[in-house]
Amino acid sequence: MPYQSPPHTRRLALTAQGFGGRQPPALVRSTQVNRVIERLGLLQIDSVNALVRSHYLPLFSRLGHYSPELLDQAAWSQGRRRTLFEYWGHEASLLPLSMFPMMRWRMARATRGEDIYQQLARFGRDHQDTIRRVLGSVQQLGALGAGSLSTRQERAGPWWDWSEEKHALEWLFAAGEVTVAGRRGFERLYDLPERVIPAPILRQPLLSEAEAQRGLLKHAASALGVATERDLRDYFRLNPVDARPRLAELVEAGELLTCEVQGWKQSAYCLPQAKVLRKVEASALLSPFDSLIWERSRTERLFDFRYRLEIYTPQAKRVYGYYVLPFLHNERIAARVDLRAERALGRLAVHAVHEEEPGLDDQGMFTLALNLQRMADWLGLERVQLNCQRESAGRLRVALAGIGCV
């Protein structure tokens, strides 16, 4: 099933990622939130809060103005409103409960010290007494954060300078012996799975590793539209040794098709029902951790757009800015915008605007201005503050003034 045209490939990818449907609903309800997450398969969690925590942004990009409480309820509420769980999907992630059975093989491997960070695997081998003591505290006391269990006297240092109790909780989490019941601020609160995950989910028969991996690859293919082997296994962080035979099995069974994409060096895969679609007309500011663009080499192949997050780059060496959101506009990534939510001042600060060749026309710049205004409204900020002196910013300033946003 060859795809001769790169635009067709982009349309498949954008539609698969939830950008090719109808206009966003006027009032977003939990049904729409859950539908998007089921389509994507997961939302990546990240601690950076320069704008808003990253897992909230993909829903805004696809649904527009929605209440973040809908995601909080789906992820961390008790009872029937909870539809998500936390685990290692594509890094730390929120996943639909329906995918819990497909992650249990990964939990079993973690128990054996496989496919997890070496430091955590060593801790699991050497500190079972601490792990059992911490698990006993969770069993007895219920949802706990690492801070409430720590016996360390000195202050914690940088990331990974964890207490023994935090290491124990993270090992138990990777092994599936505890899960995340909720969050206090951004701190995880851990509890037993049987007190968090619905019983019908826990009672489902165990899948073999091969069954689970095939399921994850099929979900990745559905969420990506068309993808190389590396794209597919990266989506849920499968290693090549596992992914390659599973892909061959899916192709042999007719559940995936191989295809060629003009300009791609590698062969690609798609679902049998994939078809060429009409042009996608969508505009959105994208999280750096959005599943549309998180695999950077794929982003370059799809959009001819080289993107690197510069948070950890020294300021003097940054090219585009600290927290830069790509701007998707009508099948192109047409610009990138360095944004910050200055909540104390009630404003969305635009520190830099960079257009991508061939640039944005007047309508495109107006659409970018609308997206910035809508984001400010969603974040509860009163206005957009444009701090950039580039030529692109001058045009954006005119567009923002035209909608009364500066």
C-alpha positions in Angstrom: 0.0 0.0 0.0 2.4 2.8 -1.2 1.9 6.4 -0.2 3.5 8.5 -2.9 2.7 11.8 -1.4 4.1 13.2 1.9 0.9 15.4 2.3 -1.1 12.2 2.4 1.2 10.8 5.1 0.8 14.0 7.2 -3.0 13.8 6.9 -3.0 10.2 8.1 -0.8 11.2 11.0 -2.8 14.2 12.0 -6.1 12.5 11.7 -4.8 9.5 13.8 -3.7 12.0 16.4 -7.1 13.6 16.7 -6.7 16.7 14.6 -8.8 15.8 11.6 -12.3 15.6 13.0 -15.1 18.0 13.6 -14.8 21.4 15.3 -14.1 21.1 19.1 -17.3 21.0 21.1 -18.6 24.2 22.7 -18.7 22.5 26.1 -16.1 19.7 26.7 -17.3 16.9 28.9 -15.5 13.9 30.4 -16.7 11.8 27.5 -14.7 13.8 25.0 -11.6 13.9 27.3 -11.6 10.1 27.6 -12.2 9.6 23.9 -9.1 11.6 23.0 -6.9 9.8 25.6 -8.2 6.4 24.3 -7.3 7.4 20.8 -3.8 8.5 21.8 -3.2 5.7 24.2 -1.4 7.8 26.8 -0.5 11.3 27.9 3.2 11.9 28.9 3.7 13.5 32.3 6.4 16.0 32.9 7.3 18.1 35.9 8.1 21.4 34.1 5.4 24.0 34.9 6.6 27.0 32.9 3.2 27.2 31.2 1.0 24.4 32.6 1.9 20.8 33.4 2.5 19.1 30.0 -0.2 16.4 30.3 -2.9 19.0 30.3 -1.8 20.5 26.9 -2.6 17.8 24.4 -6.3 17.9 25.4 -6.3 21.6 25.0 -4.7 21.3 21.5 -7.4 18.9 20.4 -10.5 20.0 22.3 -9.9 23.7 23.0 -11.1 25.2 26.3 -11.8 22.5 28.8 -11.6 22.2 32.6 -8.4 20.6 33.8 -10.5 19.1 36.6 -11.9 16.7 34.0 -8.4 15.2 33.6 -7.7 15.3 37.3 -10.9 13.3 38.0 -10.1 10.8 35.2 -6.6 10.3 36.6 -6.8 10.6 40.4 -10.4 10.5 41.6 -11.9 7.6 43.5 -14.6 5.4 42.1 -16.3 5.4 38.7 -14.9 8.7 37.5 -11.4 7.3 37.4 -10.6 6.1 33.9 -6.8 6.4 33.8 -3.8 5.0 35.7 -0.2 6.1 35.9 2.6 3.9 34.7 5.7 3.8 32.4 4.2 4.1 29.0 6.2 6.6 26.9 8.2 7.8 30.0 5.9 8.5 33.0 2.4 8.5 31.5 -1.3 8.5 32.1 -2.9 5.6 30.3 -6.5 4.4 29.9 -7.5 1.7 32.4 -8.3 -0.5 29.4 -4.5 -0.7 28.8 -3.6 -1.9 32.3 -3.5 -5.6 31.2 -1.1 -4.7 28.4 1.4 -3.3 31.0 1.5 -6.2 33.4 4.3 -8.0 31.5 6.4 -4.8 32.0 5.6 -4.9 35.7 6.7 -8.6 35.8 10.0 -7.7 34.1 10.6 -4.9 36.5 10.2 -7.4 39.4 13.1 -9.3 37.9 15.2 -6.2 37.5 14.7 -6.1 33.7 14.0 -3.1 31.5 14.3 -0.6 34.3 16.9 1.9 35.4 20.0 0.0 36.6 20.1 2.0 39.8 16.5 0.9 40.6 17.2 -2.7 39.6 20.2 -2.8 42.0 18.1 -1.4 44.8 15.5 -4.1 44.2 18.2 -6.8 44.5 19.9 -5.3 47.5 17.2 -3.7 49.6 14.3 -6.1 49.8 14.0 -5.6 53.6 13.4 -1.8 53.0 11.0 -2.6 50.1 8.9 -5.0 52.3 8.9 -2.5 55.2 7.6 0.3 52.9 5.0 -2.0 51.3 3.8 -2.9 54.8 3.3 0.8 55.6 1.2 1.3 52.5 -0.8 -1.8 53.3 -1.5 -0.5 56.8 -1.9 3.3 56.3 -3.2 3.7 52.7 -2.1 6.2 50.1 1.3 7.6 51.1 3.9 10.0 49.6 7.6 9.3 49.8 8.1 12.3 52.1 5.9 10.9 54.8 8.0 7.7 55.0 11.5 9.0 54.7 13.8 8.3 57.6 16.6 10.4 56.2 17.8 13.4 58.3 19.6 15.5 55.7 17.8 17.5 53.0 17.4 15.8 49.6 19.7 16.9 46.8 19.1 17.0 43.0 16.9 14.6 41.1 17.7 10.9 41.9 19.1 11.9 45.3 16.2 9.8 46.6 15.7 8.5 50.1 15.7 4.7 50.6 11.9 4.9 51.0 11.4 6.8 47.7 13.6 4.2 46.0 11.5 1.5 47.5 8.2 3.1 46.4 9.5 3.6 42.8 10.6 0.0 42.7 7.2 -1.2 44.0 5.5 1.1 41.4 7.6 -0.3 38.5 6.8 -3.8 39.7 3.1 -3.1 39.9 2.9 -3.8 43.7 1.7 -0.2 44.3 0.2 2.3 42.0 -0.6 6.0 42.1 -3.8 6.8 44.0 -3.5 10.5 43.7 -1.2 13.5 43.8 -0.5 16.1 46.5 0.7 19.0 44.4 2.9 17.1 42.1 4.0 14.4 44.6 2.8 10.9 43.9 0.6 9.2 46.6 1.1 5.4 46.4 -1.5 2.8 47.3 -2.2 -0.9 46.6 -3.6 -1.6 43.1 -6.7 -3.3 44.6 -7.6 -0.1 46.3 -7.2 2.0 43.1 -7.7 -0.1 40.0 -11.2 -1.4 39.4 -11.6 -5.1 40.3 -12.8 -6.2 36.8 -9.6 -4.8 35.3 -7.4 -6.6 37.9 -9.3 -9.9 37.3 -8.7 -10.0 33.6 -6.5 -12.9 32.5 -2.8 -12.3 32.2 -1.7 -11.7 28.7 1.5 -13.3 27.4 4.4 -10.9 26.7 3.8 -11.5 22.9 0.1 -10.7 23.2 0.6 -7.5 25.1 3.4 -6.3 22.9 1.3 -6.9 19.8 -1.6 -5.0 21.4 0.7 -2.1 22.1 2.1 -2.0 18.6 -1.4 -2.1 17.1 -2.4 0.8 19.4 0.7 2.7 18.3 -0.1 2.1 14.7 -3.7 3.4 15.2 -2.4 6.5 17.1 0.3 7.3 14.5 -1.5 6.6 11.3 1.6 5.5 9.4 4.9 4.8 11.1 8.3 3.1 10.8 9.3 0.3 13.1 11.2 2.7 15.3 8.2 5.1 15.5 5.9 2.2 16.5 8.2 0.8 19.2 9.1 4.2 20.6 5.4 5.1 21.2 5.3 2.7 24.2 9.1 2.3 24.6 9.4 -1.2 23.4 12.9 -2.5 22.7 13.9 -3.8 19.2 14.3 -7.4 20.4 10.6 -7.5 21.5 9.1 -5.2 18.7 10.6 -6.7 15.6 9.2 -10.3 15.9 5.8 -8.9 17.0 5.6 -6.6 14.0 6.4 -9.6 11.7 3.6 -11.5 13.4 1.1 -8.7 12.9 2.0 -8.3 9.2 1.8 -12.1 8.7 -1.7 -12.1 10.3 -2.8 -9.2 8.1 -3.3 -6.9 11.1 -0.7 -4.4 9.9 0.4 -3.6 6.3 3.8 -2.5 5.1 3.9 0.6 3.0 6.5 3.0 1.4 6.5 6.7 2.0 8.1 9.0 -0.5 11.3 10.5 1.1 11.5 8.0 4.0 14.5 5.7 4.0 12.7 3.0 6.1 9.6 1.0 5.3 6.5 1.9 7.2 3.5 0.2 8.6 -0.2 1.1 8.8 -3.5 -0.5 9.6 -5.4 -2.2 6.8 -8.2 0.4 7.0 -5.9 3.3 6.5 -6.8 5.5 3.5 -6.0 8.8 2.0 -8.0 11.5 3.6 -9.0 15.1 2.7 -6.9 18.0 3.8 -6.7 18.6 7.5 -7.5 22.1 8.6 -6.4 22.4 12.2 -4.4 24.9 14.2 -3.0 24.3 17.6 -0.1 25.1 20.0 1.6 21.8 20.8 3.2 20.7 24.1 6.9 19.7 23.7 5.8 16.3 24.9 2.8 15.9 22.6 2.6 12.5 21.0 2.4 14.1 17.6 5.9 15.4 17.8 7.7 13.6 20.7 9.8 11.4 18.4 12.0 14.1 16.9 13.2 12.2 13.9 9.6 11.4 12.9 8.7 15.1 13.3 11.5 15.9 10.8 10.3 13.3 8.4 6.6 14.4 8.6 6.9 18.2 8.8 10.5 19.0 7.8 10.7 20.6 11.3 13.8 20.1 13.5 12.7 20.5 17.1 14.8 20.3 20.3 13.7 21.3 23.8 16.2 23.8 25.2 15.2 23.8 28.9 18.5 22.2 29.8 20.6 24.2 27.3 22.5 27.1 28.9 20.7 30.4 28.2 23.4 31.8 26.0 23.3 28.8 23.8 19.6 28.6 23.3 18.4 29.2 19.7 14.6 29.5 20.2 13.9 29.8 24.0 13.3 28.0 27.2 9.8 26.5 26.7 9.0 26.6 23.0 5.7 25.3 21.7 5.4 24.4 18.0 2.4 26.0 16.2 0.5 23.5 14.0 -1.3 25.3 11.2 -3.0 23.5 8.2 -0.8 20.5 7.9 2.4 22.5 8.6 4.3 23.3 11.8 4.5 26.9 10.8 6.0 28.6 13.8 7.4 28.1 17.2 6.6 30.3 20.2 8.5 30.6 23.5 5.7 31.0 26.2 5.5 31.5 29.9 2.5 31.8 32.2 3.2 34.7 34.5 0.3 34.0 36.9 1.2 36.7 39.5 0.9 39.3 36.8 -2.1 37.7 35.1 -0.5 37.4 31.7 0.7 34.9 29.1 4.2 36.1 28.2 5.4 35.5 24.6 9.2 35.8 24.8 9.9 34.8 21.2 8.2 34.1 17.9 9.9 32.3 15.1 8.2 31.6 11.7 9.2 28.5 9.7 9.7 28.9 6.0 7.8 30.0 4.0 6.3 31.9 7.0 2.7 32.6 8.0 0.4 34.6 5.8 -1.9 37.2 7.4 -4.6 34.7 8.1 -2.1 32.3 9.6 -0.7 35.1 11.9 -4.3 36.0 12.9 -4.9 32.3 13.7 -1.8 32.2 15.9 -3.0 35.3 17.7 -6.4 33.6 18.3 -4.7 30.5 19.7 -2.6 32.6 22.1 -5.8 34.4 23.3 -7.6 31.1 23.8 -4.7 29.7 25.7 -4.6 32.8 28.0 -8.3 32.5 28.6 -8.0 28.7 29.3 -5.2 29.4 31.8 -7.2 32.2 33.5 -4.8 34.9 32.4 -6.1 38.3 31.6 -3.9 39.2 28.6 -1.1 38.3 26.2 2.2 40.1 26.8 4.4 40.2 23.7 8.1 40.6 24.7 9.7 39.7 21.4 11.3 42.3 19.1 11.6 40.1 16.0 9.9 41.0 12.7 7.4 38.1 13.2 6.5 39.6 16.6 5.6 42.9 14.9 3.1 41.1 12.7 1.8 39.1 15.6 1.3 42.4 17.6 -0.9 43.7 14.9 -2.9 40.5 14.8 -3.3 40.5 18.7 -4.4 44.1 18.6 -7.0 43.3 16.0 -8.7 40.9 18.4 -8.2 43.2 21.4 -5.7 40.9 23.1 -2.9 43.4 24.0 
